[in-house]
Amino acid sequence: MNRKPLFIAADLYGCPNRCLHCWLGRMQSRPMEKGADEWIVSRFRPYFDTITFFSWLREPDFCPDYREQWERDQKLSVNAAPPRFELGSFWRLVRDPEYAAFLKEAGVSCVQLTFFGTEETTDRYVGRKGAFRELLKATEILLDHEISPRWQIFINEENKEEIPLLLKLSEELDLQRRCRAFGGTFRFFVHSGSCEGENRKLYSVRICKDHIPGELIPYFYNYDALRPEKEWCGLWKEDPSHVIPHNTEDIVLYVANNYDLFFNFTHMRPEWRIGNLKRDSMDELVRRITEEDIPALREAGRITLGELVRLYGDSESEKAFEEEDYRIYLLNIHLERLYARQEQGPQ
Ligand code: SF4
């Protein structure tokens, strides 16, 4: 029996959005079969003492019976109770008059809402016409229920002029004062996100540190940790260490809607697949999980950071990265190319 707590997040229902920055990667949205949640947990129960189960890994509460499903998640968890995060479904908030009250009952005091600029840009990045207006409406619904909205803003070279307008809009809406009125806090923060999943495709418009509008710097998450790509390349070009993601305190697994299994280290692409819950033996899957023995991690332990920089880094680039984001970005390029070559087979 494994003593490390296990967290399982299964993509039981999918997501109404198709965000251009989605770090998980583009996946088909379709519900898993009835009873999939119970079946998934039953597969792990003989191996782990503590299991926390989440029926979502993309949009929380994106199912009509979200209340019952939340109760099921709690019942299915073993020696643990799934926490609520500062997350919710803005899709549901504007469509379901009961939903905000449910969030409140479930103890949610803040919900994050994600913007990508003004109306046209946000709609395009979320992948749904009307998304921007829904986010504003969701903000009002949350306030009406004394839940603080938190505006998360993704910035890049394409939308950087629009982000100060969002800051101004949040001031015009007087969100800080309105949250304080019920003891809440409005938070506005900006970042460029990691560079994996769909966001990797936005590498060409990744923001340069010098191009971040000055008025946004106080709101930029981890601003001081950002460095231009060329600096990371200079620092690491001879680095003999390896980029190996690792589970420390607990194990977090994602289950895709086809039962493919992934660690939560990065995007859910084939090269990171641990195996498949329907097809592979549980003994073998648990061995791979606990020993962290999958081809991607073996390769990560073989290639050095210096080699990754020399192969894939751009020593002229001003694009801004945080350390961990740049390391995993390099490793992912390598794994993706290696996997593509293996898929093609011998030429
Ligand atoms: S970022 Fe979140 S809301 Fe957007 S597509 Fe991905 S999972 Fe859905």
Residues whose N, C-alpha, C, O or C-beta is under 5 A from the ligand:
A	BS01	SF4	C15 N17 R18 C19 C22 R58 E59
